């Protein structure tokens, strides 16, 4: 197991082929997927053929920037994942922050704890210049985490979704934090 980061209560580690069931369970919860697919589950075949291979490929291409399985530091329970990956293929200076946690982890501060630790490490150790994060305007929980991690809302925008989900008519928001504007 390759550990990327530990916090007071979390271990962020590389995904492995053994994580298929964790991802299927996570993406199978309609509430977890509410603001992503309108609650539709990601089929196991898609997790095996597309999702997990994409996660694993990022370790080969970007090393310390990618997707990280989140586990409780005590007990090792799988909680979900954090994303901290380049927004472009060449420039590693701007990264996207994301997270998807099991419902049992909601409201316990795990998302904020992991997001803050990733932002700090990105700026202090990985040469990141800008962190961005996106969510639906109506996703107040995710927006709260972004703000607690130090990011500020920079714009609201609308995308043309082939299969709109409830709330998509209000658009998406982008949050961002620049290394130069970061508080010590």
Order of alpha helices (4+ residues) and beta strands (2+ residues): beta-beta-alpha-alpha-alpha-beta-beta-beta-alpha-beta-alpha-beta-beta
